[in-house]
Amino acid sequence: MLDRLPGQEPGPAPEHRTATTERGSFLSAHCSCGWRGPARRARETARADAASHAGEPGP
């Protein structure tokens, strides 16, 4: 299936906007593209999951 018309130049890739959500003692990363990371107790690990998904360099 084509996501563009023949002869049309491809557009830029959609931007990944990540965020984290806290539920009790767990933190989950999620993205505007629909991706969801696993629930983590370590907040820094959840943030690293989000950064890795978005293609940002890690700490």
C-alpha positions, 0 to 999 in steps of 0.5 A: 500500500502506498502512503503517498501518490506516485511522483510525490516526494516523501515527507519528513518522518513524524517526530517522536514526542515521548513522555512518562506516566506514573502509576503507583510505584511504576513509571511507563514511557510512551510516545505520540506514535503509539509506542509504549515502554514497559512499566519500570520501578526505576524512573531513570530506566523508564526515561532511558527507554523513552530516549532510546525510542526517540533516538536521543543519545543516552546518559 
